[in-house]
């Protein structure tokens, strides 16, 4: 069994991240640094909506996206098992969600150079520590 890597209990011995010995602590620290950096970046981003631009001209087209939803609801009230009714209702809801997502504007709020370096430095450093943790380490003992 030693040639196949199996053990007496049938489980292979845990080597570490990436199938190499050691590096678990580095991988976890790297993931933590990446998570903190991404959290800080996301905390400095502002998201708001703009004019509805899905169909037609800005600000006047939201009503067009309601037509499939309202038609589907009407058909479902007439016949709750109607495939067309369910298709129009689900499609109308999906159309509205896509329209909302397409009209979001995302801005990075002003921050100091130091804050920006810390944010993106945590992400870059975390990626480096994570990658180093995947490399083979010397076996102890």
Secondary structure, 3 states (H helix, E strand, C coil): CCCCCCCCCCCCCCCCHHHCCCCHHHHHHHHHHHHHHHHHHHHCEEEEECCCCCCCCCCCCHHHHHHHHHHHHHHHHHCCCCHHHHHHHHHHHHHHHHHHHHCEEEEECCCCHHHHHHHHHHHHHHHHHHHHHHCCCCCCC
